[in-house]
Amino acid sequence: MPLVEIEGLRVSFRQYGGRVDAVRNVSFSVNEGESVGIVGESGSGKSVSCSALLRLLPATAEIEAAKLRLDGVDVLKANKEDLARLRGRSAAMIFQDPMTAFDPVFTIGHQIAETIQAHRKIGKREALAEAEQLLLRVEIKNAADVLGYYPHQLSGGMLQRAMIAMALSCRPKILIADEPTTALDVTIQAQILQLIKKVQAEFGMALIMITHDLGVIAETVDRVVVMYGGEIMEEGPVTEIFEAPKHDYTKALLASLHSRFEPSKGDPDALAPALELRGLAKSYSTRRRRGFRVTHGEFQAVQAVDVVLPRNRIVALVGESGSGKTTTGLMAMRLTEPSKGQIIVDGTDISRLDTAALIPFRKRMQIVFQDSYSALDPMMTLTQIIAEPLHIHGIGTPREQSEKALKWLERVGLARSFGSRYPHELSGGQRQRVAIARALILEPTVLVADEPTSALDVTVKAQIINLLKDLQAELGLSILFISHDLSTVKSLTDSVVVMYRGRVIEEAPTERLFADPRHPYTRALLDAIPATNPREKRERTFLSADDIRARTPRYTVIQTGSAPSPDPQLVTVAPGHRVEAIVTT
Amino acid sequence: MFAHILRRILSVAFTFIVVSIIIFSMMHAVPGGPFDANDMPVSEAVRAKMMAQWGLDQPLHVQYLNYMWGVLHLDFGVPFQSPGETVVELISRAWVPSLILGGSGVLIGAPLGILLGMAAALNRNTWIDYFASTLATFGLTIPVFVTSMLLILIFAVWLNWLPASGWPQPNRWILPIACYAAIPLATYARYTRSAVLDTLNRPFVTVLRAKGLSERRIIFQHVMRNSAIPLVTVFLPMFIGTATGSIFVEAMFRVPGLGAYFVSSIEVRDYTLQMALMLLITFMYCLAYLLSDIAYALLNPRIRVGGAE
C-alpha cells in the first residue's frame, strides 16, 4: 500500500464573496522510500496539496477528496491524536525560510527535544542527548554548543540543518521538503540538498520535494509531478519529464533552464567606459560591548573594489549573501556613501559631489531592486509611478509625462490600460516590468539591477531577462547585474565579476569564466549549480573557508608580470581574465 | 546581562534628574512666592531675614541642590495645606486608598484583558472576537466618570446591591475597582489580540504544528511567550498610571485618595506637595520602564544573549 495516497483532492479558500479553488482534482501517490518532486510556480498549489496532507491549512480552507491517506490513516477523518501521530512521526516537514521556522525565544536543543517528547515518553535529559546525536548526523560539528544556541545565533544554512535534524527526530516515514533551499545561497543549497539525499537513504524515508527549481528536481528525485494553476499537468519518471516533456508548461519550464547566451550588441568603446569603480571600499565602525568595555573595530564590507562597466555591455556582480555585491552596487549609485575610492561616470568622479551637483548624474544612472512590491509606492498609480522621475527632473508638461509613461508601459510589455492600476493589482513579474520602466524612462546610460529576477518564478524570470536584453540593445544601456543566480548570469551577461568576503576574487568574460575558472571559490560556486539534467547529478565535495584560502592559486612573476608578494593580489592570467592569486618569484 | 541592567539603571537615573530639573525650574518660572507682599505684608528686613532663614535668597541652582539633598533623605518639607504633618506622611496616608483601588483595578483588569484578547485572537471572526472588540472599544472610548456614574446608577441606585461611595469598608471598594479595571482590561484585550494574531501568523507556528505538538502546548508555551514580549512594555507603565489614583474616580466615589491632592496643591500653590507628587510619579514611571526593560530583555533572547557568533 502506498505511503501517501491522494485522489481527487480539492482545496478551496473562503474569501469575501465566495470560494476560490487553490487545488483541483489532484491525485498522486508516494510509495515507501520513493522520492517524488512537485514542481510548479508560486500559486500552482504545490504547497497547498502537501499542507492538506498534514491538515496544516488555515481554518478558511475547505478540503474535499475522494481519498486522502497518509500511512494508512484517512487524514480527513483523523482526530486530534491521529493528527499528532501523523505530524512528526509519519511525516515530517521542512520549510523554506529556516530563519523564521524556529521559535526565536527557545533554544535549538529545547525545540528538538520537545518534538521528541511530544511523540515518546522520555525525559528531557535523554531527549537532549538524542537531539545532540541528531545534530551530529546532519553534520553540525559543534552539536553540543548548538543545542544551547538560540535561532538568531546561527546562519541560515546551519538552521536548515538543525531543521532537518528536528524533522528526523521521530524517524518519519516520509520527509516533505517545501522549497528547503530557496532562501539559501547556491553553495549552501548544494550542501543542504546533498544532506537531504544522504539522510533519506540512511533513514530509509520517502521524500516529497516541493520546488519551483527544476535543477533541485534533477538533483533529488525519481518521479516528478508538474503542477500549474492548481492542477497536475503531467507526471512521470524524472528522466522522462526532462527528456520527453509532453505538456507545454513543462516544455516552457525546461526551455528556461537551457536559455542560450548571445553577446550584447554595440561598441563597447574600451577607452571610455560607462561606469568605472576605482578602489571603492566601504567600512563600518563596529562597537562591541563586553560588560562595560566597549571595543571599537572596523568591519570591511567591501575592500577596494575595481570594476569597469563598458558601454553597451552587461557585467555581472556575483557572490553569496554578505559578499558585498549589493553594497558595491549601491555605492556605485551613491545610494550608500563609499568610505574610499572613486566612481567615474562619463569621465567625472562623482564620489565626492554634493547633492545638487549629483542631480544631473542621477539621471544617467538608475536602479531596479529585487523586491518589486516594496520598491513601488502602493498609493500611486502605475502612470504616476513611471512618470515620477520625469516630474522630479522637470522634464516635459504633466500631459507629456503621462503620455511618455504610457508609452513605456507598452515598451515593457504591459497594456496602456494598466496605467490607472495600483501595484497590488499586478503580479510579481508585472511589477518588475513597471520598476524597469520607471528606471529607464529617463534614458539612463547605466542601470544597476540588484537581483531583479530572484523573487520571480522561472518562466517569468526568463521573460524579464529577455526584456532586459532587448532594452539593453535598443537603448545602448550598460547594466551592472547583481545576482547570486549563476544560471541567469550565464544567459544574460557579457562578463562576470566574482566577489567573496568583500573582495573581487575573479573577473572574466562569461564564457571563459564558466569554462576555465581559476579561483577555488569560483570553482565551488560553479560546482554548486544544480544539474540541468537528472543524468548529470553527482556527489559533491564542499570547501570550507580555510580550504579556499589554502587553495589560493599561485603564479610566478614571469607568468603574470606582477610583483611578488605573500598577500593575494589580482593578477591578469589572460585578456580580460583576472584572478586573486599569490605571486611568487 | 548584568551590564545591560546597570546601563539601564544609569540612563533611568539620568532621566529622573533631568525631569526633576525641569519641574523645579517650572515651579520657579511661575510668578509669586510664599513671602510676596500681598500674601505677607511684613517689613523688608523681616522678609529678607525669612528668605535667608529658608534659603530662598540663594541662587536657584543651590536651592535645587538643597532640595534634592532633602529628597534623597525623603525630606520633601511640609505641605502648606496641612502643616501638621510632613509631605511624606501626607502621601503615605493618602496613597493607601489610591494604591488599593487602582492597584487592584490593574491586577484584575490586566489578566482579564489578556484572557479576553487571547480568546478573541484564537476565535477570530466569531462572536467571541466581536464581543471582545466591542467591550474593548467601549472601555477605551467611554470616559471613567461616565462609567462610574453608570455603575453607581445600576448597582447602587437601581439594584441597590452595593453602596454608592465612601471609605473604608471593603464593600465600598468594588465599584471604584471595577471602574479602574475597565481601562487596563480594554487596552490589554486589544494589545493581546493583535500580539497573539501576529504570532499565530508567523511561520514557526506552522512548523510547531507540523512537528505534532498539541495545540494547547503551542498556544500556552510558544505563542504566549512570544506575544508576551510586546506586552510587558505596556504593563508596568499602565500600572503606575492607574495606581497613583484618578481624580475623577476618587471624586465620584468620595475616596480620600491621592487624586484630589493633585488638583488642590495646584490651586493653593502648595509647592512642596506639588513637587513631591510630580517627582513621585516621575520616579514611579522611571522604575516601571526600568523593570519592563529588564523583563523584556529576560523574555527576548536576542537582547539577553546578544548577536550571532
Interface residues (C-beta under 8 A of the other chain):
Chain A: L54 L56 K80 L83 A84 R85 L86 R87 G88 R89 A92 M93 F95 D97 T100 A101 F102 D103 P104 V105 F106 E114 T115 A118 H119 Y149 Y150 H152 Q153 L154 S155 M163 M166 C170 R289 G291 F292
Chain B: F2 A3 L6 R202 P203 F204 T206 V207 L208 R209 A210 K211 G212 L213 S214 E215 R217 H222 R225 N226 I229 L299 N300 P301 R302 V305 G307 A308 E309
